[in-house]
Amino acid sequence: MGGLVNEIAIEKTIPYKDIPDFPVSTVDGHNGTLIYGILGGKKILAMQGRFHYYEGYSMKEVTFPVRVMKKMGISHLIVSNATGGLNPDYKVGDLMIISDHINMFPEHPLHGKNIDELGPRFPDMSQVYCKELRDQAKFIALKNKIDVKEGVYVGVQGPTFETPAEYKMFRILGGDVVGMSTVPEVIVARHMGMKVFGISIVTDSGVPGEIVEISHEEVQEVAMRSEPSMTIILKELIKRIG
């Protein structure tokens, strides 16, 4: 969550390693701390560091925190991520509100026996990302003179960055950005009836003619430059959640 953490009136922090059965982040830049506090007048849980399928965790482990949050009474899930841009109208540093996703992960988070008390066997995915929250976020961005895009996120396994041919394929399929997270957590959130809002930072370009060698450190640097604008949108959005 980057700079957004500084806006939280923190009441308690818990290292992931101290929570029974919780995975532990292994990626640089993912601190591995669960934060409880107040933001925008609302009680929130913030995950400072997430878990990825490419780290070797199963989908059930990756999405376990979302299950815990729902059981604790949380009704809305807000997700952010760093992505590669596929849409030629996007530039590095842009923010994109996620309107839909394409799931390219090799394992599904709902694979296996369904637990009916958590959600239905065949959950509807016709409106994964809440339109009301998206519209409010666009209004907040307009009011604060922040340029935002809106588009489709392609979720892939990783941990390699995409080849030029893969970037081209994902664009042909209808994607605007591509990343290695988010989709599993969002599917599980919708399975349990949570409302979801997602926002991406375009940290590198996968547009033909603009593709250059990229490192994880460079991705982090671009994300940090775009965080202040993302923080404004998310802070104001949380205030408006009823």
Contacts in CASP RR format, 6 or more apart in sequence:
PFRMAT RR
TARGET T0000
AUTHOR 0000-0000-0000
METHOD contacts of the structure
MODEL  1
MGGLVNEIAIEKTIPYKDIPDFPVSTVDGHNGTLIYGILGGKKILAMQGR
FHYYEGYSMKEVTFPVRVMKKMGISHLIVSNATGGLNPDYKVGDLMIISD
HINMFPEHPLHGKNIDELGPRFPDMSQVYCKELRDQAKFIALKNKIDVKE
GVYVGVQGPTFETPAEYKMFRILGGDVVGMSTVPEVIVARHMGMKVFGIS
IVTDSGVPGEIVEISHEEVQEVAMRSEPSMTIILKELIKRIG
1 46 0 8 1.000
1 47 0 8 1.000
1 48 0 8 1.000
1 80 0 8 1.000
1 234 0 8 1.000
2 48 0 8 1.000
2 224 0 8 1.000
2 227 0 8 1.000
2 231 0 8 1.000
3 227 0 8 1.000
3 228 0 8 1.000
3 231 0 8 1.000
4 39 0 8 1.000
4 46 0 8 1.000
4 227 0 8 1.000
4 230 0 8 1.000
4 231 0 8 1.000
4 234 0 8 1.000
4 235 0 8 1.000
5 35 0 8 1.000
5 46 0 8 1.000
5 48 0 8 1.000
7 39 0 8 1.000
7 231 0 8 1.000
7 235 0 8 1.000
8 35 0 8 1.000
8 37 0 8 1.000
8 38 0 8 1.000
8 39 0 8 1.000
8 44 0 8 1.000
8 46 0 8 1.000
9 37 0 8 1.000
9 38 0 8 1.000
9 39 0 8 1.000
10 35 0 8 1.000
10 36 0 8 1.000
10 37 0 8 1.000
11 36 0 8 1.000
11 37 0 8 1.000
11 38 0 8 1.000
12 35 0 8 1.000
12 36 0 8 1.000
12 37 0 8 1.000
13 33 0 8 1.000
13 34 0 8 1.000
13 35 0 8 1.000
13 36 0 8 1.000
14 33 0 8 1.000
14 34 0 8 1.000
14 36 0 8 1.000
15 32 0 8 1.000
15 33 0 8 1.000
15 34 0 8 1.000
16 22 0 8 1.000
16 23 0 8 1.000
16 24 0 8 1.000
16 25 0 8 1.000
16 32 0 8 1.000
16 33 0 8 1.000
16 34 0 8 1.000
17 24 0 8 1.000
19 34 0 8 1.000
21 64 0 8 1.000
22 34 0 8 1.000
22 64 0 8 1.000
22 65 0 8 1.000
22 68 0 8 1.000
23 51 0 8 1.000
23 55 0 8 1.000
23 57 0 8 1.000
23 61 0 8 1.000
23 62 0 8 1.000
23 64 0 8 1.000
23 65 0 8 1.000
24 32 0 8 1.000
25 31 0 8 1.000
25 32 0 8 1.000
25 49 0 8 1.000
25 50 0 8 1.000
25 51 0 8 1.000
25 55 0 8 1.000
26 55 0 8 1.000
27 49 0 8 1.000
27 52 0 8 1.000
27 55 0 8 1.000
27 216 0 8 1.000
28 216 0 8 1.000
28 220 0 8 1.000
29 49 0 8 1.000
29 220 0 8 1.000
30 48 0 8 1.000
30 49 0 8 1.000
30 50 0 8 1.000
31 48 0 8 1.000
31 49 0 8 1.000
32 47 0 8 1.000
32 48 0 8 1.000
32 49 0 8 1.000
33 48 0 8 1.000
33 49 0 8 1.000
34 45 0 8 1.000
34 46 0 8 1.000
34 47 0 8 1.000
34 48 0 8 1.000
34 65 0 8 1.000
35 45 0 8 1.000
35 46 0 8 1.000
35 47 0 8 1.000
35 48 0 8 1.000
36 43 0 8 1.000
36 44 0 8 1.000
36 45 0 8 1.000
37 43 0 8 1.000
37 44 0 8 1.000
37 45 0 8 1.000
37 46 0 8 1.000
38 44 0 8 1.000
39 46 0 8 1.000
39 235 0 8 1.000
39 238 0 8 1.000
40 235 0 8 1.000
40 238 0 8 1.000
40 239 0 8 1.000
41 238 0 8 1.000
41 239 0 8 1.000
42 238 0 8 1.000
42 239 0 8 1.000
42 241 0 8 1.000
44 238 0 8 1.000
45 69 0 8 1.000
45 72 0 8 1.000
45 74 0 8 1.000
47 65 0 8 1.000
50 181 0 8 1.000
50 185 0 8 1.000
51 57 0 8 1.000
51 61 0 8 1.000
51 62 0 8 1.000
51 65 0 8 1.000
52 62 0 8 1.000
52 158 0 8 1.000
52 159 0 8 1.000
52 180 0 8 1.000
52 181 0 8 1.000
53 59 0 8 1.000
53 62 0 8 1.000
53 105 0 8 1.000
53 107 0 8 1.000
53 157 0 8 1.000
53 158 0 8 1.000
53 180 0 8 1.000
53 184 0 8 1.000
54 157 0 8 1.000
54 158 0 8 1.000
54 159 0 8 1.000
54 180 0 8 1.000
58 107 0 8 1.000
59 105 0 8 1.000
59 107 0 8 1.000
59 108 0 8 1.000
59 109 0 8 1.000
59 111 0 8 1.000
59 184 0 8 1.000
60 109 0 8 1.000
62 109 0 8 1.000
62 184 0 8 1.000
62 185 0 8 1.000
63 109 0 8 1.000
63 184 0 8 1.000
63 185 0 8 1.000
63 187 0 8 1.000
63 188 0 8 1.000
65 185 0 8 1.000
66 77 0 8 1.000
66 185 0 8 1.000
66 188 0 8 1.000
66 189 0 8 1.000
66 192 0 8 1.000
66 194 0 8 1.000
67 118 0 8 1.000
67 188 0 8 1.000
67 192 0 8 1.000
69 77 0 8 1.000
70 118 0 8 1.000
70 189 0 8 1.000
70 192 0 8 1.000
70 193 0 8 1.000
70 194 0 8 1.000
74 194 0 8 1.000
75 194 0 8 1.000
75 195 0 8 1.000
76 133 0 8 1.000
76 194 0 8 1.000
76 195 0 8 1.000
76 196 0 8 1.000
76 197 0 8 1.000
76 241 0 8 1.000
77 185 0 8 1.000
77 186 0 8 1.000
77 189 0 8 1.000
77 194 0 8 1.000
77 195 0 8 1.000
77 196 0 8 1.000
77 197 0 8 1.000
78 196 0 8 1.000
78 197 0 8 1.000
78 198 0 8 1.000
78 199 0 8 1.000
78 234 0 8 1.000
78 237 0 8 1.000
78 238 0 8 1.000
79 181 0 8 1.000
79 182 0 8 1.000
79 185 0 8 1.000
79 186 0 8 1.000
79 196 0 8 1.000
79 197 0 8 1.000
79 198 0 8 1.000
79 199 0 8 1.000
80 198 0 8 1.000
80 199 0 8 1.000
80 200 0 8 1.000
80 201 0 8 1.000
80 230 0 8 1.000
80 234 0 8 1.000
81 153 0 8 1.000
81 179 0 8 1.000
81 181 0 8 1.000
81 182 0 8 1.000
81 198 0 8 1.000
81 199 0 8 1.000
81 200 0 8 1.000
81 201 0 8 1.000
82 179 0 8 1.000
82 200 0 8 1.000
82 201 0 8 1.000
82 203 0 8 1.000
82 219 0 8 1.000
82 220 0 8 1.000
82 222 0 8 1.000
82 223 0 8 1.000
83 96 0 8 1.000
83 153 0 8 1.000
83 177 0 8 1.000
83 178 0 8 1.000
83 179 0 8 1.000
83 200 0 8 1.000
83 201 0 8 1.000
83 202 0 8 1.000
83 203 0 8 1.000
84 162 0 8 1.000
84 177 0 8 1.000
84 178 0 8 1.000
84 179 0 8 1.000
84 202 0 8 1.000
84 203 0 8 1.000
84 204 0 8 1.000
84 205 0 8 1.000
84 206 0 8 1.000
85 176 0 8 1.000
85 177 0 8 1.000
85 178 0 8 1.000
85 202 0 8 1.000
85 204 0 8 1.000
85 205 0 8 1.000
85 206 0 8 1.000
85 207 0 8 1.000
86 154 0 8 1.000
86 167 0 8 1.000
86 170 0 8 1.000
86 171 0 8 1.000
86 174 0 8 1.000
86 175 0 8 1.000
86 176 0 8 1.000
86 177 0 8 1.000
86 178 0 8 1.000
86 206 0 8 1.000
86 207 0 8 1.000
87 149 0 8 1.000
87 151 0 8 1.000
87 171 0 8 1.000
87 175 0 8 1.000
87 176 0 8 1.000
87 177 0 8 1.000
87 207 0 8 1.000
88 207 0 8 1.000
89 149 0 8 1.000
90 96 0 8 1.000
90 149 0 8 1.000
90 176 0 8 1.000
90 177 0 8 1.000
90 202 0 8 1.000
90 205 0 8 1.000
90 207 0 8 1.000
91 202 0 8 1.000
91 205 0 8 1.000
92 202 0 8 1.000
92 203 0 8 1.000
92 204 0 8 1.000
92 205 0 8 1.000
92 222 0 8 1.000
93 201 0 8 1.000
93 202 0 8 1.000
93 203 0 8 1.000
93 222 0 8 1.000
93 225 0 8 1.000
93 226 0 8 1.000
94 147 0 8 1.000
94 148 0 8 1.000
94 149 0 8 1.000
94 201 0 8 1.000
94 202 0 8 1.000
94 226 0 8 1.000
95 141 0 8 1.000
95 146 0 8 1.000
95 147 0 8 1.000
95 148 0 8 1.000
95 149 0 8 1.000
95 199 0 8 1.000
95 200 0 8 1.000
95 201 0 8 1.000
95 202 0 8 1.000
95 226 0 8 1.000
95 229 0 8 1.000
95 230 0 8 1.000
95 233 0 8 1.000
96 148 0 8 1.000
96 149 0 8 1.000
96 150 0 8 1.000
96 151 0 8 1.000
96 153 0 8 1.000
96 176 0 8 1.000
96 177 0 8 1.000
96 199 0 8 1.000
96 200 0 8 1.000
96 201 0 8 1.000
96 202 0 8 1.000
97 129 0 8 1.000
97 134 0 8 1.000
97 137 0 8 1.000
97 138 0 8 1.000
97 148 0 8 1.000
97 149 0 8 1.000
97 150 0 8 1.000
97 151 0 8 1.000
97 197 0 8 1.000
97 198 0 8 1.000
97 199 0 8 1.000
98 129 0 8 1.000
98 150 0 8 1.000
98 151 0 8 1.000
98 152 0 8 1.000
98 153 0 8 1.000
98 182 0 8 1.000
98 197 0 8 1.000
98 198 0 8 1.000
98 199 0 8 1.000
98 200 0 8 1.000
99 129 0 8 1.000
99 134 0 8 1.000
99 150 0 8 1.000
99 151 0 8 1.000
99 152 0 8 1.000
100 128 0 8 1.000
100 129 0 8 1.000
100 151 0 8 1.000
100 152 0 8 1.000
100 153 0 8 1.000
101 128 0 8 1.000
101 129 0 8 1.000
101 152 0 8 1.000
101 153 0 8 1.000
101 154 0 8 1.000
101 155 0 8 1.000
101 182 0 8 1.000
101 183 0 8 1.000
101 186 0 8 1.000
102 152 0 8 1.000
102 153 0 8 1.000
102 154 0 8 1.000
102 155 0 8 1.000
102 170 0 8 1.000
102 173 0 8 1.000
102 174 0 8 1.000
102 175 0 8 1.000
103 155 0 8 1.000
103 183 0 8 1.000
103 187 0 8 1.000
104 154 0 8 1.000
104 155 0 8 1.000
104 156 0 8 1.000
104 157 0 8 1.000
104 170 0 8 1.000
105 155 0 8 1.000
105 156 0 8 1.000
105 157 0 8 1.000
105 183 0 8 1.000
105 184 0 8 1.000
106 157 0 8 1.000
108 187 0 8 1.000
109 184 0 8 1.000
109 187 0 8 1.000
109 188 0 8 1.000
110 123 0 8 1.000
110 187 0 8 1.000
110 188 0 8 1.000
110 191 0 8 1.000
114 120 0 8 1.000
114 121 0 8 1.000
118 191 0 8 1.000
118 192 0 8 1.000
119 191 0 8 1.000
119 192 0 8 1.000
119 193 0 8 1.000
120 191 0 8 1.000
123 187 0 8 1.000
123 190 0 8 1.000
123 191 0 8 1.000
124 190 0 8 1.000
125 187 0 8 1.000
125 190 0 8 1.000
128 186 0 8 1.000
128 187 0 8 1.000
128 190 0 8 1.000
128 196 0 8 1.000
129 186 0 8 1.000
129 196 0 8 1.000
129 197 0 8 1.000
129 198 0 8 1.000
130 195 0 8 1.000
130 196 0 8 1.000
130 197 0 8 1.000
133 195 0 8 1.000
133 196 0 8 1.000
133 197 0 8 1.000
133 237 0 8 1.000
133 241 0 8 1.000
134 150 0 8 1.000
134 197 0 8 1.000
136 237 0 8 1.000
136 240 0 8 1.000
137 148 0 8 1.000
137 197 0 8 1.000
137 199 0 8 1.000
137 233 0 8 1.000
137 237 0 8 1.000
138 148 0 8 1.000
138 150 0 8 1.000
140 146 0 8 1.000
140 232 0 8 1.000
140 233 0 8 1.000
140 236 0 8 1.000
140 237 0 8 1.000
141 147 0 8 1.000
141 148 0 8 1.000
141 229 0 8 1.000
141 233 0 8 1.000
144 229 0 8 1.000
144 232 0 8 1.000
144 233 0 8 1.000
144 236 0 8 1.000
146 229 0 8 1.000
146 232 0 8 1.000
146 233 0 8 1.000
148 233 0 8 1.000
149 176 0 8 1.000
151 175 0 8 1.000
151 176 0 8 1.000
151 177 0 8 1.000
152 174 0 8 1.000
152 175 0 8 1.000
152 176 0 8 1.000
152 177 0 8 1.000
153 175 0 8 1.000
153 176 0 8 1.000
153 177 0 8 1.000
153 178 0 8 1.000
153 179 0 8 1.000
153 182 0 8 1.000
153 183 0 8 1.000
153 200 0 8 1.000
154 170 0 8 1.000
154 173 0 8 1.000
154 174 0 8 1.000
154 175 0 8 1.000
154 177 0 8 1.000
154 178 0 8 1.000
154 179 0 8 1.000
155 178 0 8 1.000
155 179 0 8 1.000
155 180 0 8 1.000
155 181 0 8 1.000
155 182 0 8 1.000
155 183 0 8 1.000
156 162 0 8 1.000
156 170 0 8 1.000
156 178 0 8 1.000
156 179 0 8 1.000
156 180 0 8 1.000
157 180 0 8 1.000
158 180 0 8 1.000
159 180 0 8 1.000
161 204 0 8 1.000
161 214 0 8 1.000
162 170 0 8 1.000
162 178 0 8 1.000
162 206 0 8 1.000
164 206 0 8 1.000
164 208 0 8 1.000
164 211 0 8 1.000
167 178 0 8 1.000
167 206 0 8 1.000
167 207 0 8 1.000
167 208 0 8 1.000
167 211 0 8 1.000
168 208 0 8 1.000
170 178 0 8 1.000
177 200 0 8 1.000
177 202 0 8 1.000
179 200 0 8 1.000
182 198 0 8 1.000
186 196 0 8 1.000
186 198 0 8 1.000
189 196 0 8 1.000
190 196 0 8 1.000
197 237 0 8 1.000
199 230 0 8 1.000
199 233 0 8 1.000
199 234 0 8 1.000
201 222 0 8 1.000
201 223 0 8 1.000
201 226 0 8 1.000
201 227 0 8 1.000
201 230 0 8 1.000
202 222 0 8 1.000
203 214 0 8 1.000
203 218 0 8 1.000
203 219 0 8 1.000
203 222 0 8 1.000
203 223 0 8 1.000
204 212 0 8 1.000
204 214 0 8 1.000
204 218 0 8 1.000
204 219 0 8 1.000
204 222 0 8 1.000
205 211 0 8 1.000
205 212 0 8 1.000
END
